[in-house]
Amino acid sequence: MKCEWVRENITLHVYGELADDVRHELEQHVARCGDCAAELKAEQEFHAVLSQDRAAEPTPNLLAASRMRLQEALETAEQGHFWHRLAFDPANWLRQVRFSPALASVILILGFAGGVGTSYRVVAHQPQSPVTSARCLRSGFSSGVGGTFFSIFSAFSVGVTKVAIRSFSVPSSALAHLLLRTGKPELRTVFWLGR
Amino acid sequence: MPADVLVVTLAVGAGAHSNKNRVERVSKNQDPTTRAMAGQERRIDDTILIREAQSGNRAAFEELVRHYDQPVLRLALHLTGTEHDAQDVYQDAFLKAYKNIGRFRFECSFYTWIYRIVTNLCLDHLRKKNVRKEDAPVVKDGDGGEYDLLEQVADGRAGANPERDLMRRQLGARISGALEKLTPRERMVFELKHYHGLKLRTVGEILHTTEETAKNTLFRATQKLRGALADMR
């Protein structure tokens, strides 16, 4: 297991990307393990061979020609208008919340399950009648849906731009505050789970 | 990038669109404190230039281009393999930056931002190149290896070492051939790390991924290259 870990990190070690403590651990192991020492030596030799091939610097002529061509193109190019700065950029926003859908899904499932589960616990302690059961089922379902909305707002408020954070968190906080005031215990539980 | 400090005198307001802005390159001593100060001043210069460019000052944008265009062109040249394609990528990248500079919100450095644009354009180029393999200007030799025709032209300059040049060209050709076997993303990570010396954290930021993913991609790329170049020592 240790040798496998070392081999996975040898490339990073050669490129100087390991943290100091990890580098120390790797070097300690290599000093004791012949196979890993040989692997490190092979990787260092390979790196030395690759380093002989350098990316060619652009010639001064190429750079000058590229700059001139760009200057000509800039004379006719138009910048985006000032309102583009204020416009919401969906692609950029989506990149920033790229992890949030997965997180939102997890919290969504937990929130919904928590809401429904809480209501079923309430049902278990109440006398069973068709009306009570149906009412509790509806209550459980609505708790789950409520938890879902809280989950979505909570999860997507992570990693968005400052403007989006303000725009999402204010209504979600207001909505949370409003619903908490209703005093329903299931909603408080779901809200806690959804957060 | 040069270590000098640029003193940029920019015309603002009515004179903003003229080319009458003066730029002086002031040499500085190379001791660490002065270098750090020069780096700090460079960042302040860039912020001022970006703000000016955002308000429509084309001269400021052109000055900003000059801060970054050499590494951009070097990256494009090495990835595309031809000067013509490298110029196209260079042009497209900076035109895109010019049109969208208003959307730059200083959430990352301009360096990361422009590199992101260039790497996306280069990735598109690599993906199209993978599809159009028949367009590659290469020649097959007797052993089945491929060599770029232009690389075979001898260097006739005085002082050139023909044998060393031949070995260097052969090495370059073998490595280029091995790099072709990588996926566009692996090639990009390897290029930015090995040839441009960027930290993997920066590479992750440029490619909109995590440092951990960049590390795994680099590991896969080097394993593939070692396999392809196993006989080279």
Boltz contact constraints between the chains, C-beta under 6 A:
constraints:
  - contact:
      token1: [A, 11]
      token2: [B, 219]
      max_distance: 6.0
  - contact:
      token1: [A, 11]
      token2: [B, 222]
      max_distance: 6.0
  - contact:
      token1: [A, 12]
      token2: [B, 215]
      max_distance: 6.0
  - contact:
      token1: [A, 17]
      token2: [B, 200]
      max_distance: 6.0
  - contact:
      token1: [A, 46]
      token2: [B, 226]
      max_distance: 6.0
  - contact:
      token1: [A, 49]
      token2: [B, 232]
      max_distance: 6.0
  - contact:
      token1: [A, 52]
      token2: [B, 171]
      max_distance: 6.0
  - contact:
      token1: [A, 53]
      token2: [B, 171]
      max_distance: 6.0
  - contact:
      token1: [A, 53]
      token2: [B, 172]
      max_distance: 6.0
  - contact:
      token1: [A, 53]
      token2: [B, 175]
      max_distance: 6.0
  - contact:
      token1: [A, 55]
      token2: [B, 74]
      max_distance: 6.0
  - contact:
      token1: [A, 55]
      token2: [B, 78]
      max_distance: 6.0
  - contact:
      token1: [A, 55]
      token2: [B, 195]
      max_distance: 6.0
  - contact:
      token1: [A, 58]
      token2: [B, 73]
      max_distance: 6.0
  - contact:
      token1: [A, 58]
      token2: [B, 74]
      max_distance: 6.0
  - contact:
      token1: [A, 58]
      token2: [B, 77]
      max_distance: 6.0
  - contact:
      token1: [A, 62]
      token2: [B, 83]
      max_distance: 6.0
  - contact:
      token1: [A, 66]
      token2: [B, 87]
      max_distance: 6.0
  - contact:
      token1: [A, 66]
      token2: [B, 90]
      max_distance: 6.0
  - contact:
      token1: [A, 70]
      token2: [B, 91]
      max_distance: 6.0
  - contact:
      token1: [A, 70]
      token2: [B, 94]
      max_distance: 6.0
  - contact:
      token1: [A, 73]
      token2: [B, 95]
      max_distance: 6.0
  - contact:
      token1: [A, 77]
      token2: [B, 95]
      max_distance: 6.0
  - contact:
      token1: [A, 77]
      token2: [B, 98]
      max_distance: 6.0
  - contact:
      token1: [A, 80]
      token2: [B, 99]
      max_distance: 6.0
  - contact:
      token1: [A, 80]
      token2: [B, 102]
      max_distance: 6.0
  - contact:
      token1: [A, 84]
      token2: [B, 102]
      max_distance: 6.0
  - contact:
      token1: [A, 84]
      token2: [B, 103]
      max_distance: 6.0
  - contact:
      token1: [A, 85]
      token2: [B, 102]
      max_distance: 6.0
  - contact:
      token1: [A, 95]
      token2: [B, 208]
      max_distance: 6.0
